[in-house]
Amino acid sequence: MVEELVIAVIAAVCACGLYAMAAARVIRQYERGVVFRLGQLQGAIRGPGFTTIVPFVDKLHKVNMQIVTMPVPAQDGITRDNVTVRVDAVIYFKVVDAADALVQVEDYRFAVSQMAQTSLRSIIGKSDLDDLLSNREKLNQGLELMIDSPAIGWGVQIDRVEIKDVSLPETMKRSMARQAEADRERRARVINADAELQASKKLAEAAKQMSGQPAALQLRLLQTVVAVAAEKNSTLVLPFPVELLRFLERATPAEAVQAVQAVSEAVEAAPSPPADEPAAPASAPAVTPEATAVEPGAPDLTTPDLTTRPKVSSVPTSAPPLDEKPQKRQDAQPV
């Protein structure tokens, strides 16, 4: 009798333990529990912590309430300006109503993914290529509104949608590269033209300032000559004096003729190139005081005659060829 009572107590304890194990549930902080009793949704949503259900009658579903990051597969489409592109995106969403996420849709993750793909293709068809490349913020907001509208009924809130990458065909990439290069060249030419305009204005001001001062022009010319002479292997060609031209312009015809005659006379008076030096005469014998007496009427050899010079004929070392004519010196003729 006692043994049967002990066995009954042990059996009851084991049954209670099994019941407690089957009824006890633990819900994490980022989860919510939805209980279905005999297939019917119970009104109360179980919060995080310890909770119990009726074994074999109730069924507890845990729903993750964290933000989910889901990549959207790349979608091929044609933009409004007839350019074929391939666009992929990423979507951030979370469950705000655990009961609707389980009751209103079979698989809310799959539903959100499909809605994101269709919305992305729709955005591609409504946008231009420039918008996809440079105005993504506006497109992201449009995608978020398109996906969030049906997702609210599923107990899901779309937190953020972003276009991640836009792939273009190789031909389009080359065309865009050429366009960008042409645009950069255009900007460079505009900048160079502006620089030339400003430089020409400054040069005009400098020329106007220096036109009334000839000395400033000469100083500027000398500075240029000094700068050019500093370079190696350089040939300097100096211009005709501007002052002389201005004098001739202002002068009367008689003054101009006189100036030209003066220049001609200066050219004629220029020294001719030196001729061959005469051969040195033979040295005369030294005359001493003890020499013989000088006869009357004979020349005095002790006192040199400075008025007479020996005539020395210069003979060329080599005669010129017969077929060549001697060159005559052309004197400057007056104009």
C-alpha positions in Angstrom: 0.0 0.0 0.0 2.8 2.4 0.9 4.7 1.5 -2.2 1.8 2.2 -4.4 1.3 5.6 -2.7 5.0 6.5 -3.3 4.8 5.5 -6.9 1.7 7.6 -7.4 3.3 10.6 -5.8 6.4 10.2 -8.0 4.2 9.9 -11.1 2.3 13.1 -10.2 5.5 15.0 -9.7 6.8 13.8 -13.0 3.6 14.8 -14.7 3.7 18.2 -13.1 7.3 18.6 -14.3 6.4 17.6 -17.8 3.5 20.0 -17.8 5.6 22.9 -16.6 8.2 22.2 -19.2 5.6 22.1 -21.9 3.9 25.2 -20.7 6.9 27.4 -19.9 8.2 29.8 -22.6 10.9 32.5 -22.5 10.6 35.5 -24.9 13.7 37.7 -25.6 13.8 41.4 -25.3 13.8 42.0 -29.1 10.9 39.5 -29.6 7.1 39.5 -29.2 4.9 36.4 -28.7 1.7 35.7 -30.5 -0.5 32.9 -29.1 -2.9 30.9 -31.2 -5.3 28.7 -29.1 -6.8 26.0 -31.2 -5.9 28.0 -34.3 -7.6 31.2 -33.0 -5.5 34.3 -32.3 -5.5 35.4 -28.7 -5.8 39.1 -28.1 -2.9 39.7 -25.8 0.6 39.9 -27.3 3.2 38.3 -25.0 6.0 40.7 -24.1 9.6 39.8 -23.3 10.3 37.6 -20.3 8.8 34.4 -18.9 5.3 33.3 -20.0 3.2 30.1 -20.0 0.8 28.5 -22.4 -1.6 25.6 -22.3 0.3 22.6 -23.6 -1.1 20.9 -26.6 -3.8 23.6 -26.9 -1.9 26.9 -27.4 0.9 27.6 -29.9 3.3 30.4 -29.4 4.9 32.2 -32.4 7.9 34.5 -31.7 8.3 37.5 -34.0 11.6 39.4 -34.3 11.1 43.2 -33.9 14.6 44.3 -34.9 15.4 46.2 -38.0 16.1 43.9 -40.9 18.6 44.7 -43.7 17.6 43.0 -46.9 19.5 43.5 -50.2 17.2 43.9 -53.3 18.4 41.8 -56.3 19.7 43.8 -59.2 17.0 44.8 -61.7 17.4 45.4 -65.4 15.4 48.2 -66.9 15.2 51.0 -69.5 15.2 54.6 -68.3 12.9 57.3 -69.6 15.6 58.4 -72.0 16.0 54.9 -73.4 19.2 53.8 -71.7 19.5 50.2 -70.4 20.7 50.1 -66.8 21.1 47.6 -64.1 20.2 48.8 -60.6 20.4 47.2 -57.2 19.3 48.5 -53.8 19.1 47.8 -50.1 16.0 48.1 -47.9 15.7 48.5 -44.1 12.4 47.6 -42.4 11.0 46.3 -39.1 7.9 44.7 -37.8 5.7 47.0 -35.8 2.6 44.7 -35.4 3.5 41.1 -34.7 -0.1 39.8 -35.1 -0.6 41.4 -38.5 2.8 40.2 -39.7 1.7 36.6 -39.0 -2.0 36.9 -39.9 -2.2 39.4 -42.8 0.7 37.9 -44.9 2.1 34.5 -45.3 5.8 35.5 -45.3 6.4 39.2 -44.8 10.1 39.0 -45.7 9.3 37.5 -49.1 6.5 40.0 -49.6 8.7 43.0 -48.8 11.4 41.7 -51.2 9.0 41.3 -54.1 7.5 44.7 -53.5 10.9 46.3 -53.5 11.9 44.7 -56.8 8.7 45.8 -58.6 9.0 49.3 -57.2 12.6 49.5 -58.2 11.8 48.6 -61.8 9.0 51.1 -61.8 11.3 53.9 -60.6 13.9 53.0 -63.3 11.3 53.4 -66.0 10.1 56.8 -64.7 13.5 58.3 -64.2 16.3 59.6 -66.5 19.8 58.4 -66.4 21.0 61.7 -64.9 18.6 61.3 -62.0 19.8 57.7 -61.3 23.4 59.0 -61.2 23.1 62.3 -59.4 19.6 62.7 -57.8 19.4 59.5 -55.8 17.9 61.1 -52.7 14.7 61.8 -54.5 14.5 58.3 -56.0 15.1 56.8 -52.6 12.2 58.7 -51.1 10.0 57.6 -54.0 11.0 54.0 -53.4 10.3 54.2 -49.7 6.8 55.6 -50.3 6.0 53.0 -52.9 7.0 50.1 -50.7 5.7 51.5 -47.4 2.1 51.9 -48.6 1.2 48.2 -48.9 3.7 47.2 -46.1 1.7 49.0 -43.4 -1.2 46.6 -43.7 1.3 43.7 -43.1 2.4 45.2 -39.8 5.8 46.2 -41.4 7.3 49.6 -41.4 9.8 50.6 -44.1 12.6 52.5 -42.4 14.9 53.3 -45.3 15.5 52.4 -49.0 18.7 53.3 -50.9 19.9 52.6 -54.4 23.3 51.0 -54.0 24.7 50.7 -57.5 23.9 51.6 -61.1 25.6 49.6 -63.8 25.9 50.9 -67.3 26.8 49.2 -70.6 30.4 49.6 -71.8 29.4 51.7 -74.8 27.5 54.1 -72.6 30.5 54.4 -70.2 32.7 55.3 -73.1 30.2 57.9 -74.4 29.9 59.5 -70.9 33.7 59.6 -70.7 34.0 61.4 -74.0 31.2 63.8 -72.9 33.0 64.6 -69.6 36.3 65.1 -71.5 34.7 67.5 -73.9 33.1 69.4 -71.1 36.4 69.7 -69.3 38.1 71.0 -72.5 35.3 73.5 -73.0 35.8 74.8 -69.4 39.6 75.0 -70.0 39.1 77.0 -73.2 36.7 79.4 -71.4 39.2 79.9 -68.6 42.0 80.5 -71.1 39.9 83.0 -73.0 39.1 84.9 -69.8 42.8 85.0 -68.9 43.7 86.3 -72.4 41.0 89.0 -72.1 42.3 90.2 -68.7 45.9 90.1 -69.9 45.0 92.1 -73.1 43.3 94.7 -70.9 46.3 95.0 -68.7 48.7 95.2 -71.7 46.5 97.9 -73.3 46.7 99.9 -70.0 50.4 99.5 -69.9 50.8 100.5 -73.5 48.7 103.6 -73.0 50.7 104.5 -69.9 54.1 104.0 -71.7 53.1 105.7 -75.0 53.8 109.1 -73.6 57.2 108.2 -72.2 59.7 107.0 -74.8 62.3 106.4 -72.0 60.0 103.8 -70.5 59.8 102.0 -73.8 63.6 102.0 -74.1 63.9 100.6 -70.5 61.5 97.9 -71.3 63.4 97.0 -74.5 66.6 96.8 -72.5 65.0 94.6 -69.9 63.9 92.3 -72.7 67.3 92.2 -74.2 68.9 91.4 -70.9 66.4 88.6 -70.2 67.0 87.1 -73.7 70.8 87.4 -73.5 70.8 85.3 -70.3 69.8 82.3 -72.4 72.4 80.3 -74.1 72.6 79.9 -77.9 70.4 82.9 -78.5 70.7 85.4 -81.4 69.6 88.9 -80.7 68.1 91.0 -83.5 67.7 94.6 -82.4 65.0 96.7 -84.1 65.6 100.0 -85.9 65.5 102.9 -83.4 62.0 104.2 -83.1 63.1 107.7 -82.2 64.8 108.1 -85.6 61.7 107.0 -87.4 59.6 109.5 -85.3 62.2 112.3 -86.1 61.9 111.5 -89.8 58.1 111.6 -89.6 58.1 115.0 -87.9 61.0 116.5 -89.9 60.5 118.6 -93.1 61.9 117.3 -96.4 65.0 119.5 -96.2 65.8 118.3 -92.6 65.3 114.7 -93.7 67.7 115.2 -96.6 70.3 116.8 -94.3 69.9 113.9 -91.8 70.4 111.3 -94.5 73.5 113.2 -95.9 75.0 113.3 -92.4 74.5 109.6 -92.1 76.2 109.1 -95.5 79.1 111.2 -94.5 79.5 109.3 -91.3 79.6 106.1 -93.3 82.2 107.4 -95.7 84.4 108.7 -92.9 84.4 105.3 -91.2 88.0 104.0 -91.0 88.9 101.4 -93.7 90.2 98.0 -92.7 94.0 98.1 -92.0 96.3 97.1 -95.0 99.2 94.8 -94.7 102.0 96.2 -92.6 105.2 97.1 -94.5 108.3 95.1 -94.1 110.6 96.4 -91.5 113.7 98.2 -93.1 117.1 96.9 -92.6 118.8 98.3 -89.5 121.4 101.0 -90.3 124.8 100.8 -88.9 125.3 102.6 -85.7 127.0 106.0 -86.0 129.3 107.0 -83.1 131.0 110.3 -82.4 134.3 108.8 -83.5 133.0 108.3 -87.0 134.6 110.0 -90.0 134.0 113.6 -90.6 131.1 114.6 -92.6 131.8 116.3 -95.8 130.2 119.6 -96.5 127.0 119.3 -98.3 126.5 115.7 -97.3 123.5 114.7 -95.4 123.8 114.4 -91.6 123.2 110.7 -90.8 123.1 111.4 -87.0 120.0 113.4 -87.3 117.1 111.5 -88.7 114.9 113.3 -91.3 111.3 113.0 -90.1 109.9 114.5 -93.2 110.9 111.7 -95.5 109.7 108.1 -95.3 110.9 105.1 -97.2 108.5 104.0 -99.8 107.7 100.3 -99.4 105.6 98.6 -102.0 103.3 95.9 -100.6 103.5 92.8 -102.8 100.8 90.3 -102.2 102.1 86.9 -101.2 99.8 85.2 -103.7 98.4 86.7 -106.8 94.6 86.4 -107.3 93.2 84.1 -110.0 92.9 85.5 -113.4 89.2 84.8 -113.6 88.4 86.7 -110.5 88.0 90.5 -110.6 89.2 92.6 -107.7 86.3 93.8 -105.6 85.7 97.5 -105.5 84.7 99.3 -102.5 81.2 100.7 -102.7 81.0 103.9 -101.0 77.6 105.0 -99.6 76.0 107.3 -102.0 73.8 110.1 -100.6 70.1 109.6 -101.0 
